[in-house]
């Protein structure tokens, strides 16, 4: 696959993932960043599914790097963490880490079972 095609697939995936992240996070965020917590958890779960399915270069560029990369946001997570009190930031960091890693593992396990890989 050419570099140009890879870049275009990443851009296409990102063009869907980033606006979807923005809309969900905006709709759900209140005092606690519920929207980004949900978005990062869902994105990590999807990332686990896509990683387990061995999508190939084109599929990975579109869905893994493009969509999931733009849908989830470490930078927003970091800013939302430092904007809070130490207690709230600790809760947010722990919740995001546990839920995102757990969702990724669950996505991986489900995809490998459904795909017959694992």
Residue frames relative to the residue before (quaternion, step in Angstrom):
aa qw qx qy qz dx dy dz
X 1.0000 0.0000 0.0000 0.0000 0.00 0.00 0.00
X 0.4557 -0.7028 0.4763 0.2675 3.55 -0.90 0.89
X 0.6250 -0.5442 0.4126 0.3781 3.53 -1.26 0.49
X 0.6354 0.5361 -0.3292 0.4477 3.58 0.98 -0.80
X 0.6557 0.4961 -0.3113 0.4764 3.60 0.93 -0.86
X 0.6297 0.5300 -0.3302 0.4620 3.59 0.98 -0.82
X 0.6601 0.5005 -0.3033 0.4709 3.58 0.90 -0.92
X 0.6594 0.5063 -0.3105 0.4609 3.61 0.95 -0.81
X 0.6495 0.5050 -0.3165 0.4722 3.60 1.01 -0.76
X 0.6270 0.5147 -0.3310 0.4821 3.59 1.01 -0.79
X 0.6632 0.5082 -0.3008 0.4598 3.59 0.91 -0.91
X 0.6460 0.5145 -0.3213 0.4634 3.60 0.97 -0.80
X 0.6614 0.4942 -0.3042 0.4751 3.59 0.92 -0.87
X 0.6640 0.5022 -0.2946 0.4692 3.56 0.99 -0.86
X 0.6237 0.5544 -0.3382 0.4350 3.59 1.06 -0.70
X 0.6735 0.4293 -0.2864 0.5292 3.58 1.21 -0.40
X 0.6944 0.5223 -0.2779 0.4096 3.58 0.86 -0.98
X 0.6891 0.5030 -0.2981 0.4281 3.60 0.81 -0.93
X 0.6866 0.4512 -0.3176 0.4734 3.66 0.79 -0.80
X 0.6210 0.5380 -0.3436 0.4549 3.58 1.05 -0.71
X 0.6248 0.5226 -0.3267 0.4793 3.59 1.02 -0.80
X 0.6627 0.5252 -0.3068 0.4368 3.56 0.85 -0.96
X 0.6864 0.4853 -0.2842 0.4610 3.58 0.85 -0.98
X 0.6818 0.4826 -0.2969 0.4626 3.61 0.85 -0.89
X 0.6777 0.4871 -0.3003 0.4617 3.57 0.85 -0.93
X 0.6532 0.5153 -0.3103 0.4599 3.57 0.95 -0.84
X 0.6809 0.4998 -0.2865 0.4522 3.58 0.95 -0.87
X 0.7844 0.3767 -0.1760 0.4603 3.59 0.99 -0.77
X 0.5942 0.5922 -0.3783 0.3913 3.61 1.12 -0.46
X 0.0075 -0.7550 0.6556 -0.0117 3.52 -1.00 0.92
X 0.8092 -0.1042 0.1029 0.5690 3.60 -0.61 -1.04
X 0.7363 0.2699 -0.1673 0.5975 3.57 1.08 -0.72
X 0.4949 -0.6974 0.4279 0.2926 3.62 -0.88 0.84
X 0.0489 -0.8468 0.5293 -0.0191 3.55 0.64 1.20
X 0.6438 0.5530 -0.3258 0.4166 3.57 0.93 -0.86
X 0.7031 0.4404 -0.2771 0.4847 3.58 0.83 -0.93
X 0.5892 0.5529 -0.3693 0.4590 3.59 1.08 -0.61
X 0.6786 0.4763 -0.2819 0.4830 3.57 0.92 -0.91
X 0.6594 0.5148 -0.3078 0.4533 3.58 0.88 -0.93
X 0.6893 0.4691 -0.2896 0.4701 3.60 0.83 -0.91
X 0.6342 0.5131 -0.3304 0.4747 3.60 1.08 -0.65
X 0.6707 0.4865 -0.2948 0.4761 3.60 0.87 -0.94
X 0.6637 0.5152 -0.3006 0.4514 3.57 0.92 -0.93
X 0.6532 0.5037 -0.3099 0.4728 3.57 1.02 -0.77
X 0.6276 0.5281 -0.3308 0.4666 3.57 1.06 -0.71
X 0.6591 0.4930 -0.2963 0.4844 3.56 0.97 -0.88
X 0.6192 0.5459 -0.3381 0.4519 3.57 1.02 -0.81
X 0.6401 0.5209 -0.3133 0.4698 3.57 1.01 -0.83
X 0.6395 0.5150 -0.3164 0.4751 3.58 0.99 -0.85
X 0.6939 0.4804 -0.2844 0.4547 3.58 0.78 -1.02
X 0.6434 0.5212 -0.3258 0.4564 3.59 0.99 -0.79
X 0.6846 0.4944 -0.2911 0.4497 3.58 0.95 -0.84
X 0.6814 0.5253 -0.2893 0.4195 3.58 1.07 -0.66
X 0.2996 -0.7754 0.5101 0.2208 3.60 1.22 -0.11
X 0.0220 -0.8799 0.4738 -0.0288 3.53 0.66 1.20
X 0.4731 -0.6309 0.4724 0.3936 3.58 1.15 -0.43
X 0.7273 -0.4663 0.2847 0.4154 3.56 -1.27 0.31
X 0.6906 0.4794 -0.2927 0.4556 3.60 0.83 -0.94
X 0.6751 0.4948 -0.2904 0.4637 3.59 0.88 -0.91
X 0.6590 0.5013 -0.3075 0.4689 3.55 0.99 -0.82
X 0.6318 0.5260 -0.3336 0.4615 3.61 0.98 -0.81
X 0.7005 0.4733 -0.2631 0.4648 3.58 0.90 -0.94
X 0.8193 0.3110 -0.1310 0.4636 3.57 0.63 -1.14
X 0.7159 0.4392 -0.2620 0.4755 3.59 0.89 -0.89
X 0.7731 0.3442 -0.1796 0.5016 3.53 0.55 -1.20
X 0.7290 0.4490 -0.2500 0.4521 3.59 0.77 -1.01
X 0.7793 0.3547 -0.2074 0.4732 3.57 0.38 -1.22
X 0.7344 0.4170 -0.2586 0.4689 3.61 0.60 -1.08
X 0.6298 0.5466 -0.3341 0.4393 3.58 1.03 -0.73
X 0.7220 0.4041 -0.2393 0.5081 3.58 1.03 -0.75
X 0.6226 0.5551 -0.3398 0.4345 3.58 1.11 -0.65
X 0.7272 0.3477 -0.2186 0.5501 3.59 0.94 -0.83
X 0.1069 -0.8145 0.5680 0.0504 3.57 -1.17 0.40
X 0.2411 -0.7713 0.5752 0.1273 3.54 -0.50 1.18
X 0.6396 0.5413 -0.3399 0.4271 3.58 0.99 -0.74
X 0.6510 0.4863 -0.3225 0.4856 3.60 0.96 -0.77
X 0.6143 0.5465 -0.3259 0.4667 3.55 1.03 -0.83
X 0.6705 0.5014 -0.2992 0.4578 3.60 0.91 -0.89
X 0.6677 0.4880 -0.3021 0.4740 3.59 0.89 -0.91
X 0.6691 0.4950 -0.3081 0.4608 3.58 0.89 -0.88
X 0.6175 0.5420 -0.3433 0.4550 3.58 1.13 -0.54
X 0.7399 0.4236 -0.2479 0.4601 3.59 0.77 -0.97
X 0.5956 0.5745 -0.3645 0.4270 3.60 1.20 -0.28
X 0.6843 0.5018 -0.2718 0.4539 3.57 1.23 -0.34
X 0.6402 -0.4769 0.4150 0.4366 3.51 -1.33 0.14
X 0.6835 -0.4882 0.3391 0.4237 3.57 -1.20 0.39
X 0.6675 0.5042 -0.3041 0.4559 3.59 0.92 -0.86
X 0.6869 0.4691 -0.2838 0.4771 3.59 0.86 -0.95
X 0.6400 0.5220 -0.3262 0.4598 3.60 0.99 -0.78
X 0.6399 0.5221 -0.3216 0.4631 3.56 0.96 -0.85
X 0.6557 0.5066 -0.3095 0.4665 3.58 0.93 -0.89
X 0.6673 0.5081 -0.2941 0.4582 3.57 0.96 -0.91
X 0.6646 0.4965 -0.3050 0.4677 3.58 0.90 -0.90
X 0.6720 0.4877 -0.3016 0.4686 3.59 0.88 -0.89
X 0.6631 0.5057 -0.3111 0.4559 3.58 0.89 -0.92
X 0.6741 0.4946 -0.3009 0.4587 3.58 0.86 -0.92
X 0.6700 0.5055 -0.3062 0.4491 3.57 0.87 -0.91
X 0.6888 0.4771 -0.2849 0.4656 3.58 0.80 -0.99
X 0.7028 0.4669 -0.2780 0.4592 3.58 0.83 -0.95
X 0.6754 0.4963 -0.3084 0.4499 3.61 0.90 -0.85
X 0.6754 0.4629 -0.2998 0.4896 3.60 0.89 -0.86
X 0.6436 0.5198 -0.3208 0.4612 3.58 0.99 -0.79
X 0.6597 0.5018 -0.3057 0.4686 3.59 0.96 -0.85
X 0.6280 0.5269 -0.3330 0.4659 3.58 1.01 -0.77
X 0.6653 0.4933 -0.2966 0.4755 3.58 0.92 -0.91
X 0.6561 0.5039 -0.3090 0.4692 3.59 0.95 -0.86
X 0.6409 0.5184 -0.3197 0.4673 3.59 0.97 -0.84
X 0.6390 0.5216 -0.3116 0.4717 3.56 0.99 -0.88
X 0.6844 0.4909 -0.2924 0.4528 3.59 0.82 -1.00
X 0.6670 0.4991 -0.3088 0.4590 3.59 0.88 -0.89
X 0.6783 0.4959 -0.2967 0.4538 3.57 0.88 -0.91
X 0.6666 0.4871 -0.3230 0.4626 3.61 0.93 -0.77
X 0.6466 0.5024 -0.3302 0.4696 3.60 1.03 -0.65
X 0.6877 0.4781 -0.2833 0.4672 3.58 0.92 -0.89
X 0.7018 0.4482 -0.2525 0.4929 3.56 1.10 -0.75
X 0.4505 -0.7065 0.4357 0.3288 3.59 1.27 -0.22
X 0.4079 0.7239 -0.4663 0.3036 3.59 1.26 0.31
X 0.8050 0.3036 -0.1253 0.4941 3.57 0.79 -1.05
